[in-house]
């Protein structure tokens, strides 16, 4: 049985930031809610990541997502995937990536146990992509196609909707999803690790897109243990919508616990004052029982952000 917090929400998912390093410079990146002061010097080793996930599995967590930074910046990423993929009880191993390095790694990572990927791709326009990320879109598109061919399923495209930047690109992205067999995720901008000016300038609610999708959908599905997200089944594509973390529905249906890139358990994406250090005790020789207590403490600190 999974752990439950004081609001009765089960703990089912673990998101692990395995690095803060990234080869792009996206202004909107929320960095998994980590403070910018965190250094890169305490990156967890392969064995430490595997150990932490093994403890989590023993507490009923069966789904793990690797995040960053950019996870593929780790030269030992294939070792991390193989180590996690060998753990009994882990039913879903996924990754969020910018896909700039995915084309050369997709097949090996899938063979090692990676089941699916979320690719950050805000636009198909090369110039807009370069302006938003500082990078080139060509290796990303190649990475998406290679991931699909390698058998990663589903491959999801994370499209952060930004007013006056890419908010007119949704129809084109839906068409791309139908052509490539990927799932489209429309994401609403959150006021996290960005300036208030940037948020005011670029935030756009997803309401008009949801209305359009309702009209086109053959079926609408709700993901109960993923913040009640809506999945719109269109004739030739699937589109999922992700509302802000601080929204009532998102918070009340949250099933996640995070691990920061420097090895701290993070009960809520939106705050940093209640972190539980896991890596220091692990490196100081803490046994599994002590690590379980730290997980239990972090779960006790989980509560809906909108109730604060």
C-alpha angles and dihedrals in degrees: 000000000000122000117262127208127226090277093054094253112148120232105232108142136056123196114196122194101208095183142007092211119108136172094214132063108218111175092208097054111127092197091222088293094295120146117251091237094072111111129222093231097090100056110153119248123237092258092049093051092048091047092052092049092048089056090048092052089053088058094054100268109137104165125069130181123191115216140162151122087316111326093205089065086078109095088206095052092118090054090050091051093047091048093051093040090059094058116108113230097031104120100174129032116177141158140212111219142161086228095223088127099028100097094070095041107037098091095046093046092049090050089051094056108277107141105184145355139215110215120202105226115152096177146000092224109105096211094045090048091052091048093049099041108017090234143098120266098209098081089045093056089046090050092052093051093045092050091054091047092048091058102254104152129223104016105195127197113216107212112186105202111225122184113243091004111068105342091114093054099076097098090050091048091051090052091049090051091052092049097048101035095240128135118245121222117194109202128195117224116256127210092240127124091346130098121264088240092057091048093049092047098047109024114115124173117234094229098108092048092049090052091050091048092049090056093050099038124109089196136005118213130192121213102218098193095039101068091284091285116182121238115199113205106208123187092265106011146034121232124190124193124214117198123198118292093235093058117112096243094047094049098044091053099042115133099172139113120185135213114207123224089258094052106264125137108239115199096190133029092218102055139046106189096088102052120144116215110229103160098058094055090044091053090045091058103265112172125232093264090057091048091051089055090054091051089049091050092051091049089051088056092054112109135146110280091218091061093062 
